[in-house]
Amino acid sequence: MTRIVRDELRQRVASAGWWYQRIDLGDGICTADEPRYHEIVWQRIEPTLPRRLGGATVLDVGCNAGYFAIELKRRGAGRVLGIEPVRLHLEQAILCRDALGLDIEYLPLDAHELATIDGTFDVVVFTGILYHLKSPLLVLEQLGRLCRDLVVVETECILEDARNVVHARQGPPGAVVPTACRRGCMKFVEGAELNGDPSNWWIPDTECVVGMLRSTGFRFFSSPVYPTEGRLLLLAAKSESTMADLSALR
Ligand SMILES: C[S@@+](CC[C@H](N)C(=O)[O-])C[C@H]1O[C@@H](n2cnc3c(N)ncnc32)[C@H](O)[C@@H]1O
């Protein structure tokens, strides 16, 4: 990179608004100074994936500035598509892609519009998204149709706590009885209750996430891990011959 090009890129990064993701653009230019949470998520996921993706196709839902799309492209993915409804983030993703010279597609789509996407994908990255959705099961159903092999799910979650219990009627016809349910719940959050952010709608527990994924076509699961308090990371695959080593998620 010549100095003029480098200075121009530095200027464009500085004027591109606040960066949620830290992305290294080379030549000492980074979109943020401090390490960010998505880097911890990537450190956990990375050992579960093949060293080379051999042209596998990737969809990154709510891709933000494209950190996961970029990492997977560099690892040998074929078609990589990122979708992101917030213009600021989409523009950041395009800036990073162009600075790095990578062949990644971006579309200004909301996760509720997955059904409008052409094609299918071997890997779907679904990190930091579930709790932002008004209709999570509907979106997972659409995701299940688009995904051929593996989904990486990371989400805010209800804390694992032996005291958790919800009383609801359960049971087969004729034997529906009030039951203490300890798992399989999703908490509605109204307004800005979670982190002052009105774009948060639902907080599922681990069993709820696994159950929704089972209901939308996924049959094989990693053990859940919790990279930080109240955050769940999980891999789910459609078949046992998945490209990922599900046992490697730690
Ligand atoms: C917590 S950030 C996670 C970003 C990235 N996936 C990651 O793991 O680092 C949430 C991202 O989801 C996007 N988002 C919020 N609501 C969305 C929706 N309904 N559909 C798709 N993306 C959404 C936000 O604009 C933001 O980029």
The ligand as a MOL file (V3000), in Angstrom:
LIG
                    3D

  0  0  0     0  0            999 V3000
M  V30 BEGIN CTAB
M  V30 COUNTS 27 29 0 0 0
M  V30 BEGIN ATOM
M  V30 1 C -24.5930 -8.0840 18.2980 0
M  V30 2 S -24.2860 -7.6460 16.6490 0 CHG=1
M  V30 3 C -23.5260 -9.1630 16.0640 0
M  V30 4 C -22.7320 -8.9360 14.8190 0
M  V30 5 C -22.0100 -10.1770 14.2850 0
M  V30 6 N -22.9250 -11.1650 13.7980 0
M  V30 7 C -21.1210 -10.7430 15.3510 0
M  V30 8 O -21.3890 -11.8370 15.8690 0
M  V30 9 O -20.1230 -10.0900 15.6830 0 CHG=-1
M  V30 10 C -25.8910 -7.7310 15.9340 0
M  V30 11 C -25.9110 -7.4860 14.4470 0
M  V30 12 O -27.1520 -7.9320 13.9470 0
M  V30 13 C -27.7230 -6.9480 13.1510 0
M  V30 14 N -29.1760 -7.1360 13.2340 0
M  V30 15 C -30.0290 -6.6490 14.1750 0
M  V30 16 N -31.2790 -7.0400 13.9110 0
M  V30 17 C -31.2010 -7.8200 12.7980 0
M  V30 18 C -32.1680 -8.5050 12.0190 0
M  V30 19 N -33.4680 -8.4690 12.3280 0
M  V30 20 N -31.7440 -9.1800 10.9380 0
M  V30 21 C -30.4300 -9.2210 10.6150 0
M  V30 22 N -29.4790 -8.5870 11.3130 0
M  V30 23 C -29.8620 -7.8920 12.3880 0
M  V30 24 C -27.2110 -5.6550 13.7200 0
M  V30 25 O -27.2870 -4.5960 12.8050 0
M  V30 26 C -25.7900 -6.0330 14.0750 0
M  V30 27 O -24.9220 -5.9030 12.9970 0
M  V30 END ATOM
M  V30 BEGIN BOND
M  V30 1 1 1 2
M  V30 2 1 2 3
M  V30 3 1 2 10
M  V30 4 1 3 4
M  V30 5 1 4 5
M  V30 6 1 5 6
M  V30 7 1 5 7
M  V30 8 2 7 8
M  V30 9 1 7 9
M  V30 10 1 10 11
M  V30 11 1 11 12
M  V30 12 1 11 26
M  V30 13 1 12 13
M  V30 14 1 13 14
M  V30 15 1 13 24
M  V30 16 1 14 15
M  V30 17 1 14 23
M  V30 18 2 15 16
M  V30 19 1 16 17
M  V30 20 1 17 18
M  V30 21 2 17 23
M  V30 22 1 18 19
M  V30 23 2 18 20
M  V30 24 1 20 21
M  V30 25 2 21 22
M  V30 26 1 22 23
M  V30 27 1 24 25
M  V30 28 1 24 26
M  V30 29 1 26 27
M  V30 END BOND
M  V30 END CTAB
M  END
